[in-house]
Amino acid sequence: MAGVGVLFVLLLVLALAAPLVLYVLVRDERERDAANVADREAAERAARRDTRED
């Protein structure tokens, strides 16, 4: 019976920790991507360079 209680507590901790870990990962990714923001002209130039018409 004690094993069931330990398993329940472990699953409860994981269920509460998982969203927090995902939140931190998404927040860090957003901060990294904020440095790579381009204006419209730069984005259009980059898109034109990516396409080649042979």
N, C-alpha and C positions, 0 to 999 in steps of 0.2 A: 504494500500500500504506500510506503514511503517513496518508492520509485516512481509511482504515478504522480505524486506531489512534486517531486524534483523535476520530472519531465514537464509538468504543467508550468512550473515557474520558468524553466528554461525556454519553453515556447513563448511564454508571455514576454520575457525579456527580448527575445529575438523579434517578436511582432512589434514591440515598441521601438527597438533600435533600428530596424531596417529602414523605416521612413526617414529617420534622422540622418542616417548615413547617405541615403539617396539625395536628401536635401543639400547636404554639404557638398557632395560630388557635383550636383547640378550648379550650385552657386559658384564653385571654383571654376567650372567650365565656362560659365557666363562671364566671369571676370577675365579669363584668358582670351575669350573671343572678343571682348570689348576693345582690345588693342588692335584687332584686325578689321575694324569697321572702315569701309571705303565709301567715298562719296559716289554719286551716280556716274560721273564722268570716268572715274578710275575703274568702276565696276564694268562699264561698257567697254572700255579699252581692254580690260582683262578678258572679257567674254569674246571680243573680236579676235584676240590673240589665240584663244583656245580653239576656234573654228578655222579649219583650212578648207578652201575650195580648190580641189585638184582638177 
